[in-house]
Amino acid sequence: MEGVNLDLVGIILMIVGLIGVTTFSSIARRRRVVVPPSTPVIDEEPHRHRRDGYSDGYGA
């Protein structure tokens, strides 16, 4: 490999690697901080409000 300065190529690759590591770590740190929103709790049986005053459903 005549004409290629391997020291310069090595230094350039090290700089590119350091930039990549810092970018990856900053993105990973930013994603870890974000808390996913909690889902609202939904009751399985909806509340039925009656206007006749009886809540047991027999409405006598």
N, C-alpha and C positions, 0 to 999 in steps of 0.2 A: 504494500500500500504506500507507494511513493507519492509524495506531494500532499498527504493528509496529515495534519498535525493532530496526533491522537490525544495529546494533552488538552488541546483546545476543545476537541469533540467530547472528551470526558467531562470537562468543566461545564460545557453547555448542557450535556445530559443530566448532570447533577443539579444544575439550576432548574431545569424543566421538571425534574423529579421532586424537588423541594416545593415548587409552585403547585404541583399536582397534589402533594400530601397536604399542604396548608389549605388548598381549596376543598379537598375532600373532608378534612376534619372540621372546617367551618360549616360546611353544609350539614354534616352529620350532627354537629352540636346544635345547629339551628332547628333541625327536625326533631331532636330529642326534647327541646324545650316546649314545643307546641303540644298542648294537651288536647286530645280529641274531645269534641263536645259530647256531653252525656245525653243519651236518648231519654226522652220523657217517659215516665212510668204511666202505662195505660192500664186502667182497671179492666179485668176480664168481664165483669158483669156491670153494665151501665146502671146508674142510679135512676130509678123511675119515680118521679114525683107525681103524686096524684092530688087532684084538687078537691076530692070528696072527704079528705081527712083520714082515710084508712090507708095504712101503709102495708098491711099484710096481703092485699090483693083481693080480699073477699068482698069488699064494698057493700055490706049489708045495709 
